[in-house]
């Protein structure tokens, strides 16, 4: 587990929604490292509980006076490595009760809808087709979910780095996969 992501001042954040703020913090944090990164997984924990447990990290976070009582802090899971099947990799994860949510940053290639009909059915051939297509685009998606059922996603195209798309239905498949990691463990 690494250090928490640095929190931005409140006026630069998402109007007080703790999940949106955390996802924005993660997108900025991941964006500072540039493109061509592997999938990165984050635990979302109560900032107040984190500060109570680890007062030494207070300097890395926004001043306490700027934190909402329900603020979330993202803690990157450095040991997370995704293989060929991200959904399968996420299916093997279960979070302890102190984790209030989780988020994932992932980069993908895609082609415009007009080209999708030309994508081969074979997964290997499809990946090769998209990777070498002249109209392919790189996208970074950051999706976060909470145990309470909230979800939010952000997307940034490499070709349009100043534009950030966001919404609750941005990546429903990733939302479902992340939400399953928060399900209580069966006894």
C-alpha positions in Angstrom: 0.0 0.0 0.0 1.4 3.4 -0.8 0.8 6.9 0.4 -2.6 8.5 -0.1 -3.1 10.6 -3.1 -2.7 14.4 -2.5 -6.0 16.2 -2.0 -6.7 19.4 -3.9 -8.1 22.5 -2.1 -11.8 22.3 -1.7 -12.6 25.1 -4.2 -11.0 23.1 -6.9 -13.0 20.0 -6.1 -16.4 18.5 -7.0 -18.9 20.5 -5.0 -18.6 18.4 -1.9 -19.5 15.0 -3.3 -16.9 12.7 -1.6 -16.8 10.1 -4.3 -16.5 12.6 -7.2 -13.8 14.4 -5.3 -11.9 11.2 -4.7 -12.2 10.2 -8.4 -11.0 13.6 -9.4 -8.0 13.4 -7.1 -7.1 9.9 -8.5 -7.4 11.2 -12.1 -5.1 14.1 -11.4 -2.7 11.8 -9.5 -2.6 9.2 -12.3 -2.4 11.9 -15.0 0.8 13.3 -13.5 2.6 10.1 -14.4 1.6 10.4 -18.1 0.2 7.8 -20.4 0.9 4.1 -21.0 0.4 3.0 -17.5 -1.0 -0.3 -16.2 -4.3 -0.5 -14.4 -4.1 1.1 -10.9 -6.3 0.2 -8.0 -7.2 2.4 -5.0 -9.0 1.8 -1.7 -11.3 4.7 -0.7 -11.2 5.2 3.0 -12.7 7.8 5.4 -10.3 10.7 5.6 -11.3 11.4 9.2 -10.6 7.7 10.2 -7.3 7.7 8.2 -6.2 10.9 10.0 -7.2 9.4 13.4 -5.2 6.2 12.6 -2.3 8.0 10.9 -1.9 11.6 12.1 1.5 11.8 10.5 0.0 12.0 7.0 -2.1 15.1 7.8 0.4 17.3 5.8 -0.3 15.3 2.6 -4.0 16.1 2.8 -6.1 19.2 2.5 -6.4 21.2 5.8 -8.9 19.6 8.2 -11.0 22.7 8.0 -11.6 22.0 4.2 -12.6 18.4 4.6 -16.2 17.3 4.7 -17.0 14.8 7.4 -17.6 12.2 4.8 -14.5 13.0 2.7 -12.7 10.0 1.2 -9.0 9.5 0.6 -7.7 7.2 -2.1 -4.9 4.9 -1.1 -3.2 3.2 -4.0 -2.7 -0.6 -3.8 0.8 -0.9 -5.2 0.7 -4.7 -5.2 -2.2 -4.8 -7.7 -1.2 -6.2 -11.1 -3.7 -6.9 -13.8 -3.3 -9.7 -16.3 -5.2 -10.3 -19.5 -8.7 -10.2 -17.8 -9.2 -7.2 -15.6 -12.7 -8.3 -14.5 -11.4 -11.7 -13.5 -8.5 -10.0 -11.6 -11.0 -7.8 -9.7 -13.2 -10.8 -8.9 -10.4 -12.1 -6.7 -10.4 -8.9 -4.5 -12.3 -8.4 -1.3 -11.9 -5.3 0.9 -12.0 -5.1 4.7 -14.9 -3.2 6.3 -12.8 -0.1 6.9 -12.6 0.4 3.1 -15.7 2.5 2.1 -15.2 2.2 -1.6 -12.6 1.6 -4.3 -11.5 3.0 -7.6 -9.7 1.9 -10.7 -7.7 3.8 -13.3 -7.3 2.0 -16.5 -6.2 3.0 -20.1 -7.7 1.5 -23.2 -7.7 1.9 -26.9 -10.9 2.2 -28.9 -12.0 3.0 -32.4 -14.9 5.1 -33.6 -18.4 3.4 -33.7 -18.3 3.4 -37.6 -15.2 1.1 -37.4 -16.5 -1.3 -34.8 -18.3 -3.5 -37.4 -14.9 -4.3 -38.9 -13.4 -5.6 -35.6 -12.6 -9.4 -35.9 -14.4 -11.8 -33.5 -11.2 -13.4 -32.3 -10.0 -11.5 -29.2 -6.3 -11.5 -30.2 -7.1 -10.4 -33.7 -9.5 -7.7 -32.4 -6.8 -6.3 -30.0 -4.3 -6.2 -32.9 -6.9 -4.6 -35.2 -7.7 -1.8 -32.7 -4.0 -1.3 -31.7 -3.0 -0.7 -35.3 -6.0 1.1 -36.7 -5.3 4.7 -37.8 -8.4 6.0 -36.1 -7.7 4.4 -32.7 -7.7 6.7 -29.7 -6.3 6.3 -26.2 -8.5 6.8 -23.3 -7.9 6.8 -19.5 -10.9 5.9 -17.4 -11.1 6.3 -13.6 -14.1 4.7 -12.0 -15.0 4.7 -8.3 -17.7 3.0 -6.3 -18.8 3.0 -2.6 -20.4 0.5 -0.3 -23.4 2.8 -0.2 -24.0 2.2 -3.9 -22.6 5.5 -5.4 -20.6 5.3 -8.6 -18.8 7.9 -10.6 -16.4 7.7 -13.6 -14.2 10.1 -15.4 -12.6 9.7 -18.9 -9.8 11.6 -20.6 -8.8 11.2 -24.3 -5.1 11.4 -24.9 -5.8 13.6 -28.0 -7.9 16.0 -25.9 -6.0 16.3 -22.6 -7.9 19.4 -21.5 -11.3 17.7 -21.7 -12.6 15.5 -18.9 -15.9 13.6 -19.4 -17.7 12.3 -16.3 -20.8 10.7 -15.1 -22.4 7.8 -13.1 -22.9 5.6 -16.2 -19.6 6.1 -17.8 -18.3 2.5 -17.5 -21.1 0.3 -16.2 -19.1 -2.9 -16.6 -16.2 -1.6 -14.4 -18.7 -0.2 -11.9 -20.3 -3.7 -11.5 -16.8 -5.4 -11.2 -15.7 -2.9 -8.6 -18.9 -3.1 -6.7 -18.5 -6.8 -6.4 -15.2 -6.3 -4.6 -17.1 -4.5 -1.9 -19.6 -7.3 -1.3 -19.4 -8.9 2.2 -17.4 -12.1 2.3 -19.6 -15.2 2.6 -18.9 -17.1 5.8 
